[in-house]
Amino acid sequence: MSTKLTMSFKCAEGSTLSCNIDDPLDELTAVQVSTVMDDIIAADALDIKGGLREKASAEIITIMTNKLF
């Protein structure tokens, strides 16, 4: 089983950008993720035409793999 944190942002041009981080800390909180997303937007940290406008969503996804062979 593995997990990933997916943070999605609304871009200025109307599209959505998602960033994935593998194996986030178990004790990660919504407040911490929200703060990091705000910091990414404020710093214009990603090279996106028009920039990121706002947070869209954040979720931790658990992936269960059943190996067949």
C-alpha positions in Angstrom: 0.0 0.0 0.0 1.3 3.5 -0.8 0.0 7.0 -0.5 0.3 10.2 -2.4 -0.7 13.8 -1.7 -2.4 15.5 -4.6 -2.7 19.3 -4.6 -4.8 20.9 -7.3 -4.7 24.6 -8.3 -6.8 26.7 -10.5 -4.7 28.5 -13.1 -5.3 32.0 -14.3 -6.2 30.8 -17.8 -9.0 28.5 -16.5 -7.2 25.1 -16.4 -6.3 23.1 -13.4 -2.8 22.0 -12.4 -2.2 19.0 -10.0 1.0 18.3 -8.1 1.6 14.9 -6.6 3.9 14.1 -3.7 4.6 10.4 -3.0 4.5 9.1 0.6 3.4 12.2 2.5 3.9 12.2 6.3 1.2 10.3 8.2 0.7 13.3 10.6 0.2 15.8 7.8 -2.8 18.1 8.5 -5.2 20.1 6.2 -3.9 23.3 7.8 -0.3 22.5 6.8 -1.2 21.6 3.3 -3.4 24.7 2.9 -0.5 26.9 4.1 2.0 25.3 1.7 -0.5 25.7 -1.2 -0.9 29.4 -0.3 2.9 29.8 -0.2 3.3 28.2 -3.6 0.7 30.6 -5.1 2.1 33.7 -3.4 5.7 32.8 -4.4 4.7 32.1 -8.0 6.8 29.0 -7.5 5.6 27.1 -10.6 6.3 28.3 -14.2 2.6 28.4 -15.3 1.5 30.9 -18.0 -0.6 33.5 -16.1 0.2 32.0 -12.8 -1.8 30.0 -10.3 -5.0 31.7 -9.2 -6.3 29.7 -6.2 -6.4 26.4 -4.4 -8.8 23.9 -6.0 -8.4 20.8 -3.7 -6.0 18.7 -1.8 -6.3 15.0 -1.0 -4.3 12.1 0.2 -4.9 9.0 -1.9 -4.2 5.5 -0.7 -3.2 3.0 -3.4 -3.7 -0.7 -2.7 -1.9 -3.0 -5.1 -2.7 -6.7 -5.4 0.1 -8.3 -7.3 -1.1 -11.2 -9.4 2.2 -12.7 -10.3 
